[in-house]
């Protein structure tokens, strides 16, 4: 009988070891499945992030092109403003020159000459 009991215990021990190995194996499989599920979710999230990055890259390229075009337009506008400023300076110099005719003699000469031209035009209009 002694030989029968140790065999039964050994067999029970083997069953316990097999049960433990099976439980460990199931646990590892569950962990691997969980890890795979997490990796699949992360892959989906990375795909979404990649799409967002592509959209941002495309938009930043368009913004860069728009800025280049506006830079060209601003350069042309600045050139036109410089040209207009130089013309305005010339006109202001001429006006200053005319307004600085401070001597009474020059003013009277200008008035007499303009009146003479006006009379000449009126005479030509009425007699021709």
C-alpha positions, 0 to 999 in steps of 0.5 A: 500500500505504500507503493500505491499512495506515493504513486497517487501522490505523484500523479496528483502532483503531476496533475497539479503541475500540469494544471499550473502549466496550463493556467500559466500558458492561458495567462501568457496567451491572454497577456499576448492577446491584450498586448496585441490589442493595445498595439493594434489600437496604437497603430490606429492612433499612429495612422490618425496622427500621420494623417493629421501631420500630412494635412498640416504639412500640406497646409503649411506649404500652401501658407508658405506659397501664399506668403511668397506671393504676398511678399512679391505684391508688397515689394511691387507696392513698395516700389510704386509707393517710392515712385509716387513719393518722389513725384509728390516731392517734386510737386511739393518743391514746385508748389513751395517755389511758387508760394515763396514768390514773396516779393510784391513786384513778382506777384504784380508782374504775374497778375499783370501777365495773367490779366493780359493773357485773359484779355487777349483770349477774350478779344479773340473769342469775341472778334473771331 
